[in-house]
Amino acid sequence: MPDWDDVVRIGSGLAGVEESTWYRTPALKVRGKGFVRLRTEDDGLLVVLCSTQEKEALLASGDAAFSTTPHYDGHGSVLVDLDRVDAAQLAELVEEAWRIKAPAALRT
């Protein structure tokens, strides 16, 4: 089961990523723009940026690793349960979130 250290390891392999905070929780940012963060330090949920289409697909999959709250309605963010998510899928989600926020010059 992945943890925050695994998220940091995945993110560290992407250009321009820095460990930071976002809404007072640990986060990864690219060029100062957040793309993944812990929702709180103790609930094991990540807030991961994604397209609204990807969010809908993840939620419709029925996989218990993915959820949302009314706070994120209409926003391209999905909650990812680190206790339930597959490590390979987590890596894909982190990389896709990075692609959403990374400037074109870093995505080459």
C-alpha positions in Angstrom: 0.0 0.0 0.0 1.5 3.3 -1.1 2.1 6.2 1.3 3.1 9.9 1.1 6.7 8.9 0.6 5.8 6.9 -2.5 3.9 9.9 -3.8 7.0 12.1 -3.3 9.2 9.5 -5.0 6.9 9.4 -8.0 6.7 13.2 -8.2 10.5 13.6 -7.8 10.9 11.8 -11.1 9.0 14.5 -12.9 10.6 17.8 -14.1 10.3 20.9 -11.9 8.6 19.2 -9.0 9.1 20.5 -5.5 7.8 19.3 -2.1 5.8 22.1 -0.5 2.5 22.7 1.3 -0.9 23.6 -0.1 -3.8 24.4 2.2 -1.4 23.7 5.1 -0.9 20.1 4.1 2.1 18.3 2.4 1.9 18.8 -1.4 3.8 18.5 -4.6 4.0 21.5 -6.9 5.4 22.2 -10.3 6.7 25.7 -10.8 4.7 26.8 -7.7 1.4 25.2 -8.9 0.0 22.4 -6.8 -1.1 19.2 -8.4 -1.4 16.7 -5.6 -1.7 17.1 -1.8 -2.7 15.2 1.3 -6.2 16.3 2.2 -5.3 16.1 5.9 -2.2 14.6 7.5 -4.1 11.8 9.1 -7.0 10.6 6.8 -4.8 8.9 4.1 -6.6 10.7 1.3 -4.8 12.5 -1.5 -6.4 15.3 -3.5 -5.2 14.7 -7.1 -5.9 17.0 -10.0 -7.5 15.4 -13.0 -9.8 16.2 -15.8 -13.5 16.2 -15.0 -13.9 13.3 -17.5 -11.2 11.3 -15.7 -12.9 12.0 -12.3 -16.2 10.8 -13.6 -14.7 7.6 -15.0 -12.8 6.9 -11.7 -15.9 7.4 -9.6 -18.1 5.4 -12.0 -15.6 2.5 -11.9 -16.8 1.5 -8.4 -13.2 1.2 -7.2 -13.3 2.1 -3.5 -9.9 3.9 -3.9 -11.6 6.8 -5.5 -14.2 9.2 -3.9 -15.2 12.8 -3.7 -17.1 15.2 -1.5 -19.5 18.0 -2.3 -16.6 20.4 -1.8 -15.0 19.1 -5.1 -18.2 19.1 -7.1 -17.6 20.6 -10.5 -13.9 20.6 -10.0 -11.3 18.4 -11.6 -10.0 16.8 -8.4 -10.5 13.3 -7.1 -9.8 11.9 -3.7 -7.5 8.9 -3.7 -7.3 6.5 -0.7 -3.7 5.6 -0.3 -4.7 2.5 1.7 -6.7 1.2 -1.4 -5.1 2.5 -4.5 -2.9 0.3 -6.7 0.7 1.7 -6.8 0.8 1.6 -10.7 -2.4 3.5 -10.9 -1.3 6.0 -8.4 1.9 6.7 -10.5 -0.3 7.3 -13.5 -2.6 9.7 -11.7 0.3 11.7 -10.2 2.0 12.0 -13.6 -1.3 13.0 -15.3 -1.9 15.6 -12.5 1.6 17.0 -13.2 0.9 17.2 -16.9 -2.2 19.4 -16.1 -0.1 22.0 -14.2 3.4 21.7 -15.8 4.3 24.3 -18.4 4.7 23.0 -21.9 8.5 23.4 -21.7 8.7 20.8 -18.9 6.3 18.3 -20.6 8.6 17.6 -23.5 
